[in-house]
Amino acid sequence: MNRPTLVAGTLLIALVAIFLCLVPKPENDLFFELRTGTEILNSHRLPHFDTYSWPNLGTRWDVPEWGAFVLYALAFRVGGFFGTWLVLALLTVAAGVLVWLRLRQMTGLAWAFSLTALMLLAMKDTLQERPYAFTYLLLAASMGILLRARDGRPKLLLWLPPLCALWTNLHQGVLALVALLLVYALGDALPAIWTKQIGKSAWRMLGTTAACAGAVLVSPYGWRVYWNVFITLRDRNLMANVTEWNPVTALPLTQLEPFLILAVLAFGSLALSGKRSLADTLAVAALFGQALLHARNISLFAVGGTLILAPHFASALPRLRRTLGLSPTAFPRPFLLSSFVLLLITAIGLVSFVSLRKEIGPRGYSPAGIGEAVAGLPGYPADACAFMDAENFPANLRLLNGFETGGFLLWRRPAQPVFVDGRLDVYVGKTFDDMLVLARTPGSQPWAALVQSYDFDCVVTTHKQEAEAFAADPQWQLIYRDPKRPNRPRCRILLRRRPELAGLIARCLEKKRVSE
């Protein structure tokens, strides 16, 4: 492959990644990440207990991803939401380019581009400004190191423990690598068990696994890096009700097509490969199984599975061509390849533009406007927060808010504790279960019992049915409603009729802030 072709392919992969990163997605967690990162920068201390919510005040809260929070906060200081988007875009581009460069050495230009683009398409739903964006890049880098080491350069494995020490402070996805290393060790050891002589490769992989598992502990939170994942995964109610932790059967087929195509290619390549490997097969199966169980792990399968399948795909392709009676140069022809690339990039670009257009706010298509649109900022209750600021809402209110707006509220009004937000490890258990009842069954008897139990002072909601259930109670007064805007949820604020809030209620109603 000549240099101009390599550069062109790299730029095209970068373009696909950028287009996919421009598709807006709910960024419920980004806001509490920005607040946490900013507070770490200002105080030079890491949090260990919750200070953001009032029902769980003082609950143990570990932040193993503190490094990612700080980096996003620094990016926000420099460039606002465009800065945080730029971090996501750079991480995604880097991951795509690493995979592309690895694949093109094995499969050639056409297939390397196709497989890398397919990988990025499979990841599209989890390309968000969150810590796991770091995992996609670090998984691509570490899998590249691992596979090269297994191809005859074992000393490269020495790079994995320090990489894990960095990774553990950016995202707990590092545990996926530890698990994969263990799977590879098992895959190398199983054939050797039959001969009663475990070879150097199995011992080497076991040693690397142990070293990386120890490197994960190079975190201010130590062993709790493991515990933090366990307490989340063990709660079945949480797993069943948080979309990203749902099994893939909860997603529409159209959303799963790139993932399913990659799965067919991966297992098909392993079946037809002349370099068949039990360890590779177990690794792909483990990644695939986790993706089936939890939709958010589709991206881990996309990155890891694509890298693992590359040499097997290159080995299986000639056999498949011979079986079908095709010549080695039958496909792809340059014209077909160029047409495919142009159509693919055009289609992805159009989808990104249409999606972005729906979220564009008052800043338009300026860098700031694009950053805010990708983060979905116009859809969050900014007007309601401005209203609360203008009317000097007291900060000691027992606030009821939804899961999807909690992060924004605690970032936008830091003096006001929230009811819940996206920090699942803080709310796992009773608070999370109560939040589901309050959000899903407004007006019911269990809902009324919880409202009385928590003794809320203020409700901030973007759900009309929930607002109506409170407004129907004479103890509550609707004092604010967002103006109507196309494709935007209307936030409503209600206050409880308490003597200490009577002045605030009267002031809000006098100013006629409730719009029809």
N, C-alpha and C positions, 0 to 999 in steps of 0.2 A: 504494500500500500504506500503510495507516494505521500509526501508531506502535505500538499494542498488538500488532498482527499481526507487525510486524518484530521486536519484543522477544520474542514468543512463539516465533517461528521460530528466532531466535538461541539461545534457551534450549534448545529441542528439539535443535538441532544439537550444542550443548554436552553435552547429556545422552547423545546417541548416542556422542560421542567419549569421554566418561568411562566409559560401560559397556564400550566396546571396550578401553580402557586397563586395565580391571579383569580382563581375561582373562589368567591366568598364562602365562608363556612362559619357557623356559630363559634365564637371565641369566648365562651363563658369563663374559661380558666385563665385566659391571658391577663385579665384585669387584676386578679388577686396575685398572680405571679409578678406583675409590675409593681404592685404595692409592696410585696415581700422583698423583692430585689432592691427596691429603692430604700426600704428601711434597713436592709443589711448594709448597703453602701453608706448610709448616713450614720448608723450606730456602730458599725464594725462588729456586730454580734449576730449570731444565728439564732433563730427562734427554736424553742423547745416546747412551748405551750401555746394554746390558742388564746389570742386576744382580739380576734375579729368577730366572734359571734357571742351573743349574750346567753343562749341556753347552754353552751358548752365551754364557757369561759374557764380557762385553766386546764382544759383537757390536753393530754399529751399530744403534741403535734410535731412530727419530725419532717424536715425538709431536705431529704437527700439530694434533690435536684437544685440545691441552692446556687450552684455555679451557673446553671442555665438561667435561673431567675435574674441573677446579677447581670449577665450578658444582655438579656432582653431589656432590663432596666436601663443599662448604659446606652443601648441602641435607641431606646425611647427618648432619653435625654438629648441625644444628638439629632434624631430625625423624626420624633413622634412615632405614629403608627406606621409610617412609611419605613422608618428605621427598623422596627420589629419585623415588618414584612421582608425587608432586605436580608435580615438574618436567616429567615426561613428559606428565601430564594437561593441564597448562597449555599446553604447546607444541602438543599435538594439538588442544585446543579452539581455540586461537588460529588455527591453520592452517585448521581447519574453518570457523570464523567468517569469516575473510578470504575464503575461496572462496565461502561462502554469500552474503556481502554483495555480492561481485562478480557472482555469477550472478543474484541476484534482480533486479538492475537490467536484465537482458537477457531472462531467460526467464520471469519472474514467480514467484510464491510456490511453486506446486506443483512445477514442474520444478526450481527452484533447490534446494528441499529434497530432492527425490528424487535429483538428480545429486550433491549434496554428501554425502548419506547413502551413496550407492553408492560414491563416492570413498573415504569412511572405511572402508567394508566391504572394499574392495579392499586397503586398507592394513593390515588388522587383524593380519596375521602379522608385520609388522615394527614394530608399536607396542611398542617396548621401551625400557628406560632406558639408552639408548646415544646417542652423539653424533649419529647420523643423525636423531634426533628434531628436532634444531635445523634440519637441512636441509629437512625438510618445511615448517616454518614459513617459513624464509627463501626457499625456492623459491616458495611461494605469494605471498609479498610481492614478490619480484623479478619473477615472471611477471605479477603485477598491474601493476607499474610498466611493464614492457616492453610489454604489450598496450595500456595506456592511451597510452603514448608513440607507438605505431604507429597509434593512432586519431586522431592530430592534436595530441599534446602532446609533441613530441620532446625538450623540455628536461628532461622527467622522467628521461631516460636518464642524466643526470648523477648521479642517486642510486645507480646500479648499482655503479660502482667502489668508493665507500666501503662499500657493503653487502657487496661481495666481500671487502674488507679485514677486516671483522669476521668474515664467514663462514669465511674460510680458517683462522682460529684456533679455530673450533668444530667443523668437520667438512670433510673433503675433498670432500663432495658439491658444493661450490662449483664444481668442475670440470664438473659437469653443466650449470650455467648458462652457463659459458664455451662449452661445446660447442653448446648451444642457440643462443646468440648467433651463433656461426659459421654454424650451419645457416640462421638467418634472413638473415644477410648473403648467403649463397650463394643462398637462395631469391629474394632481391631482385635479385641480380646476374644470375642466369641469363637471365631474360626480356630484360634490358637488353643482354646480350651480342649477341643477334640484331640489335638495332638499332644496335649499336656505340656505345652511349652509356649508360654506367652512371649512374643517377640519384643524387640526394642520399640517398635512403633506404638504398641499398646501401652507400655510403661512410660514412654515419652508423652503420650497424650494424657495419661493419668497424672503425671507430674505437672504438666501444663495446666490441667484442670484445677489441681490443688493450688498451684501458684496463683492462678487467676481468681479462684474463690477467696484466697487470702487477700489478694490485691483489692477486692471489692470492699474490704473492711477499712481501706485507707480513706476513711470518711470521718468527718466530725461526729457522725451518728453511729459509727462502728457497726456492731452486729444488728442494730435496728434497721439497717438497710434491707436485710432479709425479712425481718419481722414486719416491716411496713407493708410489704407485698402480701405476706401471708394473711394479715388481718383483713385486707381488702378482699382477697380471693375466697376466703372461707365464708363470707356472708352471702348466702344464696339469694336473699331478697335483693340485695344490692346488685349482684351479678345479673339478675333477671330484669332489673328495671333501669339499668344504665345502658343506653343504646350501644355504646362502643364495646361493652363487655358481652353483648348478646351473641348467640351463635349466628353463623352466616345465613341460616334458614330464615332469620328475621329480615333479611335484606332482599330487595327485588332482584330478579335474575339479571336485568339489564345492568345493575350496579356490580354484578359479580363476574361478568363476562371475561374481562382481562385476567382476573384471578383464576378462573376455571380453565382458560386457555393455557395459562402458564402451568397449571397443575398437570394438564394432559401432556404438555410438552416435556415436563420434568420427568414424570413417571414413564412416559413413552420412550424418552431418550435413555433412561436407566435400563429399561427392558431390552432395548436394541443395541446398547453400547457394547463395544468390544473391550471397554475398560471397566466393566461392571464392578462395583464395589459395595460390599455390605454396609460399610460405614457411611458412604454417601447416601445409600438408599434409606438407612435409618434416620439420617439427618433430615432428608427431604420429608420423610414420613412424619417426623416429630414436628417440623415447622408447619406442615400441612394440617396435622391434627390440631395444633394450637390455633391455627387460623379458622378451622371449622368451629372450634369451641368459642372463640372470642374474635369478633369481626375486626377489632383493632389490630390483631396480629397478622392480618392479611399482608400488611406492609413488610413485616419481618419475613414472611414466606416469600414475598416478591423479591426482596433484596437477596436473602440467603439462598433461596431456591434457584434463582437465575444464575448466580455465580457457581453453584454446585453443578447445575445441569450443563454448563457450557462445554466442558471437555467430552461429556457423554453425548451431547447433541452433535458435536463435531464428529464423533466416532460413529454415531447411528445414522447420520445423514447419507453417507455413501452407500451403506447397506440398504437404506430405504430407496435410494435412487436405483440401485441395481434391481431391487424387487419390483419396482414400478417400470423398469425398462427405460429410464431416463438417462440422458448423457450428463456428465458432470457439469456441463455449461448450459443445461437446458433452462435453468431458472436460478436466480433471477437475472433477466437481461437488464442492461443499463437503463433502457427507456422505461421498463416496468418499474424498476427501483426508483428512478427519479419521480415518476408519476405517483407512486405510493407515498414517498416522502412528502411531496408537495400537498397531496390530498390530506394526509394525516395531520400535518402541521396546520394547514388551513382550517380543518375541522376543529382541532383543539383550540386554535386561536378564536374562531367564531363562537364556540361554546363559552370560552372564557370572557369574551367581550359582552355577550348577551347576559351572562350571569352577573358580571360586574356592573353593567348598566342598571340592573334592578336595584342595586344597593348604593349607587352613587348618591352622595349627600350634597349639601350646599357648596362644598369646596370643589365640586366637579372632578375633572380628570387631571388635576394637579397632583404632584407626588403625594401631598398630604391627603387629598381627597381619595386617591387610589388606596393608600394605606388604611384610611378609615373605612372605606367600602369593603376591603378584603376582610377586615376585622369585624365587619357587621355593625360598626359603631352607630350608624343612624337608626338601627333597630332597637337600641337599648334606651332606657328611660332617662335620657339626658335632660329633657325638658322638665320632667318631674323633679329631678334632683335640683335643677336651677330654681324651681318653685320653692322647694323645701329650704334652700339656702336663703332665698329672698324673704321668706316668712320666718326665718330664724327658728326652725324646728328644733326643739331640745334634743340633745344627743343621748339622753337616757331613756328614750322611748323603747318599749318592747316591740320591736318591728317584726311583722310577718311579711316575708318576701318569698318569691319562687326560687327554685334551684338555679334556673337559667339566668336570673338577674342578680343573684347575690354577689358574685364577683365584681360586677360593675358597680353596685351600690357601695361596697366596702372600699373600692378604689376611688370612686367619685366623691364620697362623703366619708372620709376615714374616721371621723369622730363618732359616727353612728354604727354601733354593732349590728350585725345582720342576724337573721334567723338561721339560714343555711346558705352555702355557696358550693363551689365545685370541689372542695377539699374533702373527698369521700372518707379518708381515713379519720377525719375528725368526727364525722357524723354517722359513721357506720354503726348500725344497731338501732336503738330506740328513736333517735332524732330523725334518721333517714326514713324509718318506717312511718313515723308521725307525719313527716313532710309529704309522703305519698298520699296519705289519707286526706290531709288538708288540701292538696292540689287536685285530687281526683274525685272527691265526693263532697263538694261544697253543699251545705244545707242538710246533710244527712245527720243522723244521731251521733255516730262516732265523730264526725267533724265538729259538731256542736260541743261535744265533751272535751275535745282537744282545745278548742278555742277558749273554753272556760278554764281548762287546766293551765294553759300557758298565759292566760290573762293578757292578751296582746293590747297594746295602746294604739298601734298604727298599722295599716295594711297598705303595701305598695304592690300592685299587681297589674300584669298585662293580660289577665284572663277575665273576660267579661262575666262569665258565669260565677267566678269566685267573687268578683266585686258585687254582683247582684245579690248573692247570698248574704253578704255582710250588710249591704244597703237595706235589705228587707228587715233587718233587725233594728228596732228603734233605739238600741244602745249605740248605734254607729251612724256616722254622718259622712257622706261623700263630699269632699271639699276640693277635689281637683280631678280633672280629666283632660288628657292630651287633646289638642286639636286633631281633626281628622287629616291623615296624610295617606296617599296611595301606598299600598304594600307595607304599611308600618303598623305594628300593634299599638293600640292606645293604652297608655298607662293610666291607672286610676289610683288615687290616694283617699283613704278613709281614716277618720279618727274616731276613737271611742269617746262617747259623751261622758267625760270625767270633769269634775269641778276644776282641776288644775289645767285642763285643756280647753275650757270654755272660751277663754279669751282668744286663743289661737283659732278655734273653730269660727268664732264670730268674725274675726278679722279676715279670714279667708273667704267667708261667704259675702261679706260686705264688698270685697273687691271683685266679686263676680268672676272668680277664676275658673268656675266650672262651666265649660263650654258645651254647647249642644252638638 
